Amino acid sequence: MNTFLDANDLVLLTGRKTKSKQVATLRKMGIQFFINACGKPVVPLSAIDGRREEKKLKHQWNPTE
C-alpha cells in the first residue's frame, strides 16, 4: 500500500496536469500536501481518506517530588 497518491490519482483529484495548477487547486481545496525536490505536489493518503496520521508523543520529563 502506498503512503502517497500517485501522479494519476493527483490528476484525477485536482483535474489538473501541471504542477502549478495542481498546487493552486490543492490549496483551494484545503488538502494537505508537500512539495518534493522536483517541485511536484505530494499528497499523503491520510489527507484525503479521513484518517489522521499518528503522531509520536514526545516523552515529557516530570521531576520527582
GITA-V366214 format. One line per field, one symbol per residue. ss: DSSP state (a for helix, b for strand, c for the rest). phi: phi as a letter, one per 40 degrees, with the letter a starting at -180 (. if undefined). Layout:
BEGIN
ss: ???
phi: ???
END
This chain:
BEGIN
ss: cccbccaaaaaaaaccccaaaaaaaaaaaccccbbcccccbbcbaaacccccccccccccccccc
phi: .ccbccdcccccccgbbcdccccccccccgccabbcccgccbbcdccbcgccccbccccccbccb
END
